[in-house]
Structures are given as structure tokens and as C-alpha cells.
Amino acid sequence: MWNVRESPLRIEKRFEFEEYAKISKFIGKIEKLCKEKNTYPNISFGKNFVSLSIFLDGEEISSEEKDFSKDIDKFYLED
């Protein structure tokens, strides 16, 4: 589940991985999605995790932002 944060308004999620190689593959999929959807989240990662923050354009989550986050969840479940 994505967490909603305020000041500034954003949604965030942390994804855990057992292998660093899977992180690289996951970020590669996100990179392609960003270019397709023209949405660019803040990404941080470490040895076994990737954290994403999507800053919202409006006062609530748009359908585009929901779809974008759902696509990222699908990428995670594929691995």
C-alpha cells in the first residue's frame, strides 16, 4: 500500500528485495514507465530496497498518479 504524506503532498512506498540485481531490473522498468507517462518520482535505493515518492500535482491523487503507482506495484510483483 502506498502511504499518503503531506507538506508537500505525495505518496510513498518502500519495496524490499533479496538480491541487488533485482533492484537494477526494477529501476530499469520504472525508468521506461517514467518516460512513457511523463511522471518522475523521487527514487532512493540501497542494498536491499527501493523507495519511491510521487509528488502530487493537485490536492488529491489523480487517476494518472494512481495508474502510475499500480504499474510500479505490478513490476514489483513480477520479480
Backbone as XML, in Angstrom:
<?xml version="1.0"?>
<chain id="A" units="angstrom">
  <residue number="1" name="MET">
    <atom name="N" x="0.842" y="-1.178" z="0.000"/>
    <atom name="CA" x="0.000" y="0.000" z="0.000"/>
    <atom name="C" x="0.890" y="1.245" z="0.000"/>
  </residue>
  <residue number="2" name="TRP">
    <atom name="N" x="0.503" y="2.208" z="-0.792"/>
    <atom name="CA" x="1.201" y="3.482" z="-0.850"/>
    <atom name="C" x="0.734" y="4.357" z="0.315"/>
  </residue>
  <residue number="3" name="ASN">
    <atom name="N" x="1.667" y="5.031" z="0.950"/>
    <atom name="CA" x="1.361" y="5.912" z="2.067"/>
    <atom name="C" x="1.208" y="7.348" z="1.576"/>
  </residue>
  <residue number="4" name="VAL">
    <atom name="N" x="0.186" y="8.025" z="2.051"/>
    <atom name="CA" x="-0.038" y="9.422" z="1.707"/>
    <atom name="C" x="0.656" y="10.291" z="2.747"/>
  </residue>
  <residue number="5" name="ARG">
    <atom name="N" x="1.432" y="11.254" z="2.286"/>
    <atom name="CA" x="2.148" y="12.185" z="3.163"/>
    <atom name="C" x="1.772" y="13.608" z="2.772"/>
  </residue>
  <residue number="6" name="GLU">
    <atom name="N" x="1.908" y="14.511" z="3.714"/>
    <atom name="CA" x="1.587" y="15.913" z="3.463"/>
    <atom name="C" x="2.831" y="16.781" z="3.613"/>
  </residue>
  <residue number="7" name="SER">
    <atom name="N" x="2.720" y="17.994" z="3.129"/>
    <atom name="CA" x="3.764" y="19.032" z="3.253"/>
    <atom name="C" x="5.112" y="18.628" z="2.697"/>
  </residue>
  <residue number="8" name="PRO">
    <atom name="N" x="5.286" y="18.451" z="1.438"/>
    <atom name="CA" x="4.306" y="18.568" z="0.360"/>
    <atom name="C" x="3.542" y="17.258" z="0.157"/>
  </residue>
  <residue number="9" name="LEU">
    <atom name="N" x="2.382" y="17.377" z="-0.457"/>
    <atom name="CA" x="1.520" y="16.222" z="-0.693"/>
    <atom name="C" x="2.204" y="15.247" z="-1.646"/>
  </residue>
  <residue number="10" name="ARG">
    <atom name="N" x="2.262" y="13.974" z="-1.222"/>
    <atom name="CA" x="2.924" y="12.945" z="-2.020"/>
    <atom name="C" x="2.450" y="11.571" z="-1.566"/>
  </residue>
  <residue number="11" name="ILE">
    <atom name="N" x="2.733" y="10.566" z="-2.385"/>
    <atom name="CA" x="2.539" y="9.179" z="-1.980"/>
    <atom name="C" x="3.912" y="8.519" z="-1.988"/>
  </residue>
  <residue number="12" name="GLU">
    <atom name="N" x="4.116" y="7.603" z="-1.054"/>
    <atom name="CA" x="5.413" y="6.955" z="-0.900"/>
    <atom name="C" x="5.245" y="5.456" z="-0.683"/>
  </residue>
  <residue number="13" name="LYS">
    <atom name="N" x="6.274" y="4.736" z="-1.115"/>
    <atom name="CA" x="6.280" y="3.298" z="-0.857"/>
    <atom name="C" x="7.723" y="2.799" z="-0.883"/>
  </residue>
  <residue number="14" name="ARG">
    <atom name="N" x="7.984" y="1.815" z="-0.043"/>
    <atom name="CA" x="9.299" y="1.157" z="0.013"/>
    <atom name="C" x="9.124" y="-0.275" z="-0.465"/>
  </residue>
  <residue number="15" name="PHE">
    <atom name="N" x="9.984" y="-0.698" z="-1.362"/>
    <atom name="CA" x="9.970" y="-2.045" z="-1.915"/>
    <atom name="C" x="11.230" y="-2.769" z="-1.447"/>
  </residue>
  <residue number="16" name="GLU">
    <atom name="N" x="11.064" y="-3.970" z="-0.894"/>
    <atom name="CA" x="12.174" y="-4.766" z="-0.367"/>
    <atom name="C" x="12.587" y="-5.832" z="-1.386"/>
  </residue>
  <residue number="17" name="PHE">
    <atom name="N" x="13.903" y="-6.104" z="-1.458"/>
    <atom name="CA" x="14.446" y="-7.086" z="-2.384"/>
    <atom name="C" x="15.457" y="-7.971" z="-1.677"/>
  </residue>
  <residue number="18" name="GLU">
    <atom name="N" x="15.553" y="-9.218" z="-2.129"/>
    <atom name="CA" x="16.528" y="-10.148" z="-1.569"/>
    <atom name="C" x="17.872" y="-10.038" z="-2.276"/>
  </residue>
  <residue number="19" name="GLU">
    <atom name="N" x="17.851" y="-9.604" z="-3.553"/>
    <atom name="CA" x="19.073" y="-9.525" z="-4.342"/>
    <atom name="C" x="19.203" y="-8.143" z="-4.966"/>
  </residue>
  <residue number="20" name="TYR">
    <atom name="N" x="20.425" y="-7.618" z="-4.948"/>
    <atom name="CA" x="20.675" y="-6.300" z="-5.519"/>
    <atom name="C" x="20.401" y="-6.286" z="-7.026"/>
  </residue>
  <residue number="21" name="ALA">
    <atom name="N" x="20.640" y="-7.387" z="-7.721"/>
    <atom name="CA" x="20.410" y="-7.459" z="-9.167"/>
    <atom name="C" x="18.944" y="-7.190" z="-9.508"/>
  </residue>
  <residue number="22" name="LYS">
    <atom name="N" x="18.035" y="-7.588" z="-8.657"/>
    <atom name="CA" x="16.610" y="-7.347" z="-8.900"/>
    <atom name="C" x="16.271" y="-5.865" z="-8.785"/>
  </residue>
  <residue number="23" name="ILE">
    <atom name="N" x="17.009" y="-5.144" z="-7.955"/>
    <atom name="CA" x="16.799" y="-3.702" z="-7.817"/>
    <atom name="C" x="17.089" y="-3.008" z="-9.132"/>
  </residue>
  <residue number="24" name="SER">
    <atom name="N" x="18.182" y="-3.361" z="-9.763"/>
    <atom name="CA" x="18.564" y="-2.761" z="-11.040"/>
    <atom name="C" x="17.490" y="-2.999" z="-12.104"/>
  </residue>
  <residue number="25" name="LYS">
    <atom name="N" x="16.992" y="-4.205" z="-12.170"/>
    <atom name="CA" x="15.939" y="-4.549" z="-13.139"/>
    <atom name="C" x="14.665" y="-3.753" z="-12.849"/>
  </residue>
  <residue number="26" name="PHE">
    <atom name="N" x="14.294" y="-3.657" z="-11.584"/>
    <atom name="CA" x="13.095" y="-2.925" z="-11.156"/>
    <atom name="C" x="13.208" y="-1.445" z="-11.527"/>
  </residue>
  <residue number="27" name="ILE">
    <atom name="N" x="14.348" y="-0.843" z="-11.241"/>
    <atom name="CA" x="14.544" y="0.573" z="-11.561"/>
    <atom name="C" x="14.530" y="0.791" z="-13.071"/>
  </residue>
  <residue number="28" name="GLY">
    <atom name="N" x="15.052" y="-0.151" z="-13.834"/>
    <atom name="CA" x="15.007" y="-0.054" z="-15.295"/>
    <atom name="C" x="13.579" y="-0.015" z="-15.819"/>
  </residue>
  <residue number="29" name="LYS">
    <atom name="N" x="12.713" y="-0.834" z="-15.241"/>
    <atom name="CA" x="11.295" y="-0.822" z="-15.637"/>
    <atom name="C" x="10.636" y="0.505" z="-15.273"/>
  </residue>
  <residue number="30" name="ILE">
    <atom name="N" x="10.974" y="1.024" z="-14.107"/>
    <atom name="CA" x="10.423" y="2.309" z="-13.677"/>
    <atom name="C" x="10.886" y="3.419" z="-14.614"/>
  </residue>
  <residue number="31" name="GLU">
    <atom name="N" x="12.141" y="3.371" z="-15.021"/>
    <atom name="CA" x="12.676" y="4.387" z="-15.939"/>
    <atom name="C" x="11.864" y="4.439" z="-17.236"/>
  </residue>
  <residue number="32" name="LYS">
    <atom name="N" x="11.576" y="3.286" z="-17.811"/>
    <atom name="CA" x="10.778" y="3.244" z="-19.045"/>
    <atom name="C" x="9.380" y="3.801" z="-18.810"/>
  </residue>
  <residue number="33" name="LEU">
    <atom name="N" x="8.769" y="3.432" z="-17.685"/>
    <atom name="CA" x="7.429" y="3.906" z="-17.357"/>
    <atom name="C" x="7.421" y="5.425" z="-17.193"/>
  </residue>
  <residue number="34" name="CYS">
    <atom name="N" x="8.443" y="5.964" z="-16.558"/>
    <atom name="CA" x="8.537" y="7.420" z="-16.366"/>
    <atom name="C" x="8.522" y="8.145" z="-17.709"/>
  </residue>
  <residue number="35" name="LYS">
    <atom name="N" x="9.275" y="7.644" z="-18.650"/>
    <atom name="CA" x="9.335" y="8.259" z="-19.974"/>
    <atom name="C" x="7.992" y="8.164" z="-20.686"/>
  </residue>
  <residue number="36" name="GLU">
    <atom name="N" x="7.322" y="7.018" z="-20.558"/>
    <atom name="CA" x="6.013" y="6.826" z="-21.199"/>
    <atom name="C" x="4.944" y="7.739" z="-20.606"/>
  </residue>
  <residue number="37" name="LYS">
    <atom name="N" x="4.951" y="7.868" z="-19.289"/>
    <atom name="CA" x="3.884" y="8.588" z="-18.577"/>
    <atom name="C" x="4.258" y="10.029" z="-18.233"/>
  </residue>
  <residue number="38" name="ASN">
    <atom name="N" x="5.501" y="10.412" z="-18.503"/>
    <atom name="CA" x="5.994" y="11.747" z="-18.177"/>
    <atom name="C" x="5.773" y="12.077" z="-16.690"/>
  </residue>
  <residue number="39" name="THR">
    <atom name="N" x="6.049" y="11.076" z="-15.866"/>
    <atom name="CA" x="5.960" y="11.203" z="-14.413"/>
    <atom name="C" x="7.296" y="10.754" z="-13.845"/>
  </residue>
  <residue number="40" name="TYR">
    <atom name="N" x="7.876" y="11.576" z="-12.972"/>
    <atom name="CA" x="9.211" y="11.287" z="-12.469"/>
    <atom name="C" x="9.248" y="11.354" z="-10.945"/>
  </residue>
  <residue number="41" name="PRO">
    <atom name="N" x="9.133" y="10.178" z="-10.300"/>
    <atom name="CA" x="9.167" y="10.149" z="-8.835"/>
    <atom name="C" x="10.587" y="10.338" z="-8.310"/>
  </residue>
  <residue number="42" name="ASN">
    <atom name="N" x="10.691" y="10.694" z="-7.056"/>
    <atom name="CA" x="11.989" y="10.659" z="-6.383"/>
    <atom name="C" x="12.262" y="9.204" z="-6.042"/>
  </residue>
  <residue number="43" name="ILE">
    <atom name="N" x="13.465" y="8.755" z="-6.346"/>
    <atom name="CA" x="13.847" y="7.362" z="-6.118"/>
    <atom name="C" x="15.107" y="7.326" z="-5.272"/>
  </residue>
  <residue number="44" name="SER">
    <atom name="N" x="15.076" y="6.500" z="-4.239"/>
    <atom name="CA" x="16.299" y="6.218" z="-3.479"/>
    <atom name="C" x="16.380" y="4.706" z="-3.325"/>
  </residue>
  <residue number="45" name="PHE">
    <atom name="N" x="17.596" y="4.203" z="-3.239"/>
    <atom name="CA" x="17.748" y="2.760" z="-3.097"/>
    <atom name="C" x="19.014" y="2.433" z="-2.331"/>
  </residue>
  <residue number="46" name="GLY">
    <atom name="N" x="19.012" y="1.227" z="-1.828"/>
    <atom name="CA" x="20.156" y="0.726" z="-1.088"/>
    <atom name="C" x="20.392" y="-0.722" z="-1.457"/>
  </residue>
  <residue number="47" name="LYS">
    <atom name="N" x="21.080" y="-1.430" z="-0.613"/>
    <atom name="CA" x="21.455" y="-2.814" z="-0.881"/>
    <atom name="C" x="20.249" y="-3.725" z="-1.109"/>
  </residue>
  <residue number="48" name="ASN">
    <atom name="N" x="19.153" y="-3.463" z="-0.373"/>
    <atom name="CA" x="18.016" y="-4.380" z="-0.474"/>
    <atom name="C" x="16.657" y="-3.667" z="-0.534"/>
  </residue>
  <residue number="49" name="PHE">
    <atom name="N" x="16.635" y="-2.397" z="-0.979"/>
    <atom name="CA" x="15.352" y="-1.696" z="-1.044"/>
    <atom name="C" x="15.364" y="-0.601" z="-2.109"/>
  </residue>
  <residue number="50" name="VAL">
    <atom name="N" x="14.164" y="-0.228" z="-2.528"/>
    <atom name="CA" x="13.931" y="0.940" z="-3.372"/>
    <atom name="C" x="12.787" y="1.703" z="-2.725"/>
  </residue>
  <residue number="51" name="SER">
    <atom name="N" x="12.960" y="3.008" z="-2.532"/>
    <atom name="CA" x="11.905" y="3.867" z="-2.002"/>
    <atom name="C" x="11.513" y="4.876" z="-3.069"/>
  </residue>
  <residue number="52" name="LEU">
    <atom name="N" x="10.213" y="5.054" z="-3.228"/>
    <atom name="CA" x="9.687" y="5.993" z="-4.219"/>
    <atom name="C" x="8.786" y="7.011" z="-3.553"/>
  </residue>
  <residue number="53" name="SER">
    <atom name="N" x="8.878" y="8.246" z="-4.014"/>
    <atom name="CA" x="7.964" y="9.315" z="-3.603"/>
    <atom name="C" x="7.438" y="9.970" z="-4.868"/>
  </residue>
  <residue number="54" name="ILE">
    <atom name="N" x="6.121" y="9.998" z="-4.998"/>
    <atom name="CA" x="5.481" y="10.657" z="-6.139"/>
    <atom name="C" x="4.795" y="11.901" z="-5.602"/>
  </residue>
  <residue number="55" name="PHE">
    <atom name="N" x="5.306" y="13.056" z="-6.007"/>
    <atom name="CA" x="4.737" y="14.326" z="-5.564"/>
    <atom name="C" x="3.515" y="14.637" z="-6.419"/>
  </residue>
  <residue number="56" name="LEU">
    <atom name="N" x="2.408" y="14.976" z="-5.762"/>
    <atom name="CA" x="1.127" y="15.126" z="-6.438"/>
    <atom name="C" x="0.948" y="16.537" z="-6.973"/>
  </residue>
  <residue number="57" name="ASP">
    <atom name="N" x="0.317" y="16.608" z="-8.139"/>
    <atom name="CA" x="0.082" y="17.904" z="-8.776"/>
    <atom name="C" x="-1.082" y="18.657" z="-8.151"/>
  </residue>
  <residue number="58" name="GLY">
    <atom name="N" x="-2.080" y="17.936" z="-7.677"/>
    <atom name="CA" x="-3.279" y="18.570" z="-7.132"/>
    <atom name="C" x="-3.407" y="18.342" z="-5.640"/>
  </residue>
  <residue number="59" name="GLU">
    <atom name="N" x="-4.634" y="18.520" z="-5.157"/>
    <atom name="CA" x="-4.895" y="18.345" z="-3.734"/>
    <atom name="C" x="-5.260" y="16.911" z="-3.377"/>
  </residue>
  <residue number="60" name="GLU">
    <atom name="N" x="-5.396" y="16.077" z="-4.401"/>
    <atom name="CA" x="-5.645" y="14.655" z="-4.168"/>
    <atom name="C" x="-4.983" y="13.850" z="-5.268"/>
  </residue>
  <residue number="61" name="ILE">
    <atom name="N" x="-4.949" y="12.541" z="-5.079"/>
    <atom name="CA" x="-4.285" y="11.665" z="-6.033"/>
    <atom name="C" x="-5.115" y="11.603" z="-7.315"/>
  </residue>
  <residue number="62" name="SER">
    <atom name="N" x="-4.480" y="11.908" z="-8.449"/>
    <atom name="CA" x="-5.178" y="11.866" z="-9.738"/>
    <atom name="C" x="-5.242" y="10.429" z="-10.244"/>
  </residue>
  <residue number="63" name="SER">
    <atom name="N" x="-6.081" y="10.182" z="-11.230"/>
    <atom name="CA" x="-6.179" y="8.838" z="-11.807"/>
    <atom name="C" x="-4.863" y="8.449" z="-12.476"/>
  </residue>
  <residue number="64" name="GLU">
    <atom name="N" x="-4.148" y="9.421" z="-13.061"/>
    <atom name="CA" x="-2.854" y="9.133" z="-13.683"/>
    <atom name="C" x="-1.830" y="8.692" z="-12.636"/>
  </residue>
  <residue number="65" name="GLU">
    <atom name="N" x="-1.834" y="9.367" z="-11.509"/>
    <atom name="CA" x="-0.905" y="9.009" z="-10.438"/>
    <atom name="C" x="-1.256" y="7.650" z="-9.838"/>
  </residue>
  <residue number="66" name="LYS">
    <atom name="N" x="-2.534" y="7.347" z="-9.724"/>
    <atom name="CA" x="-2.958" y="6.023" z="-9.242"/>
    <atom name="C" x="-2.513" y="4.933" z="-10.211"/>
  </residue>
  <residue number="67" name="ASP">
    <atom name="N" x="-2.726" y="5.169" z="-11.510"/>
    <atom name="CA" x="-2.321" y="4.189" z="-12.523"/>
    <atom name="C" x="-0.808" y="3.986" z="-12.509"/>
  </residue>
  <residue number="68" name="PHE">
    <atom name="N" x="-0.071" y="5.075" z="-12.389"/>
    <atom name="CA" x="1.386" y="5.006" z="-12.352"/>
    <atom name="C" x="1.843" y="4.150" z="-11.168"/>
  </residue>
  <residue number="69" name="SER">
    <atom name="N" x="1.276" y="4.384" z="-9.994"/>
    <atom name="CA" x="1.672" y="3.617" z="-8.812"/>
    <atom name="C" x="1.263" y="2.147" z="-8.939"/>
  </residue>
  <residue number="70" name="LYS">
    <atom name="N" x="0.123" y="1.880" z="-9.551"/>
    <atom name="CA" x="-0.308" y="0.489" z="-9.759"/>
    <atom name="C" x="0.631" y="-0.245" z="-10.715"/>
  </residue>
  <residue number="71" name="ASP">
    <atom name="N" x="1.108" y="0.460" z="-11.762"/>
    <atom name="CA" x="2.064" y="-0.145" z="-12.693"/>
    <atom name="C" x="3.360" y="-0.506" z="-11.968"/>
  </residue>
  <residue number="72" name="ILE">
    <atom name="N" x="3.813" y="0.364" z="-11.087"/>
    <atom name="CA" x="5.031" y="0.073" z="-10.323"/>
    <atom name="C" x="4.814" y="-1.140" z="-9.424"/>
  </residue>
  <residue number="73" name="ASP">
    <atom name="N" x="3.648" y="-1.226" z="-8.785"/>
    <atom name="CA" x="3.333" y="-2.401" z="-7.958"/>
    <atom name="C" x="3.382" y="-3.678" z="-8.790"/>
  </residue>
  <residue number="74" name="LYS">
    <atom name="N" x="2.872" y="-3.629" z="-10.021"/>
    <atom name="CA" x="2.903" y="-4.806" z="-10.910"/>
    <atom name="C" x="4.339" y="-5.213" z="-11.214"/>
  </residue>
  <residue number="75" name="PHE">
    <atom name="N" x="5.218" y="-4.238" z="-11.471"/>
    <atom name="CA" x="6.624" y="-4.552" z="-11.734"/>
    <atom name="C" x="7.233" y="-5.299" z="-10.551"/>
  </residue>
  <residue number="76" name="TYR">
    <atom name="N" x="6.905" y="-4.860" z="-9.358"/>
    <atom name="CA" x="7.451" y="-5.483" z="-8.152"/>
    <atom name="C" x="6.957" y="-6.928" z="-8.004"/>
  </residue>
  <residue number="77" name="LEU">
    <atom name="N" x="5.698" y="-7.141" z="-8.297"/>
    <atom name="CA" x="5.120" y="-8.478" z="-8.151"/>
    <atom name="C" x="5.648" y="-9.453" z="-9.213"/>
  </residue>
  <residue number="78" name="GLU">
    <atom name="N" x="6.113" y="-8.928" z="-10.345"/>
    <atom name="CA" x="6.658" y="-9.775" z="-11.414"/>
    <atom name="C" x="7.958" y="-10.431" z="-11.000"/>
  </residue>
  <residue number="79" name="ASP">
    <atom name="N" x="8.709" y="-9.781" z="-10.124"/>
    <atom name="CA" x="10.036" y="-10.301" z="-9.759"/>
    <atom name="C" x="10.008" y="-11.150" z="-8.568"/>
  </residue>
</chain>
